[in-house]
């Protein structure tokens, strides 16, 4: 009854081309009932009827480069925040990009 939310989230993709759709999924524990998403840079378009206060928003990011994503979730005891630096890379990896192919030739 005194636990603050333990905030966590994932994205269905972390490296994309500009203007691709990303689905964010909230994994917060301890009965969250409010959510606030923030992006840096703030070039984000919410899609499919979602907004910055949706639990699981769909977004499109229009600027190439790394995006830091912040989720603040609240429950009846207060709020907690999780910040993931350079969580989504739009426009691909910066060059040079190296891969040793030890895990196969998955579509990268």
Secondary structure, 3 states (H helix, E strand, C coil): CCCCCECCEEECCCEECCCCEEEEEECCECCCCEEEEEEECCCEEEECCCCCCCCCCEEEECCCEEEEEEEEEEECCEEEEEEEEEEEEECCCCCCCCCCCCCCCCCC
